[in-house]
């Protein structure tokens, strides 16, 4: 009922369809996390090289969703943020939605000099 088979290769519309139906996600990949956030889906991230720190601390104000890479797979360390996301899904989704326009404006600035 909640599963969709996607034939590979798939197009962007297929990926967006799938992403919109997630309750939440755990990712170690920046582009996947950005796709989730763009769809308004809460995501917890395994942090490495400080890639997620600015986004989650300065813009989303949700540092509790970061999981340290060195301890990510210790017992329960990546489960707790997912449980937090699921138990506060509406609040997290609302905070993400409120921040999206600011993030999109910042992203657009990357292309102003091209």
Secondary structure, DSSP 4 states (H G I P E B T S, - for coil): ------PSS--HHHHHHHHHT-S-EEES-HHHHHHHHHTT--EEEEE-TTTTHHIIIIIS--GGGEEETTTTTSTTTTHHHHHHHHHTHHHHHHHHHHHHHHHHHHHHHTTTT-
